[in-house]
């Protein structure tokens, strides 16, 4: 919240000086994370933002700061991977936004925590409710963009883990019996 309050000055300077038009760039910011999309050479825009932040007595984290050509490579922002892709139907390029590998790994770890063998004594209603809350929240955050295939993988992973957990709970020796 403090980052939003403090960096609101950056937003106001960006708008007041119409930097979107003069720099041919668009600023997208959430708290202290930002992406600046430039048309052409990004160096003047980078220098401008660096100067504004210096006046606010802030510095860019050089390790996290990257300049990338989004037409050729993807970049991560707020748990999403953003890059250009080609449509298999029309052949045209479009911006592709999908959950990052790190985000997928995190939700899989949470699912695994709820479906471990040690969770067998926990009432199944409580367990399923917690799983639903967790996966629903994740999917509502990541449903924007083109993550449908990754959503299907998480759904399949959740079903498999729950099936495995029910096998533990009911002491099934044959894991294939959970499919019947």
HELIX and SHEET records of a PDB file:
HELIX    1   1 UNK A    2  UNK A   16  1                                  15    
HELIX    2   2 UNK A   19  UNK A   22  1                                   4    
HELIX    3   3 UNK A   43  UNK A   55  1                                  13    
HELIX    4   4 UNK A  101  UNK A  114  1                                  14    
HELIX    5   5 UNK A  117  UNK A  119  5                                   3    
HELIX    6   6 UNK A  124  UNK A  142  1                                  19    
HELIX    7   7 UNK A  148  UNK A  169  1                                  22    
HELIX    8   8 UNK A  175  UNK A  179  5                                   5    
SHEET    1   A 2 UNK A  25  UNK A  30  0                                        
SHEET    2   A 2 UNK A  33  UNK A  38 -1                                        
SHEET    1   B 3 UNK A  75  UNK A  77  0                                        
SHEET    2   B 3 UNK A  80  UNK A  86 -1                                        
SHEET    3   B 3 UNK A  93  UNK A  99 -1                                        
END                                                                             
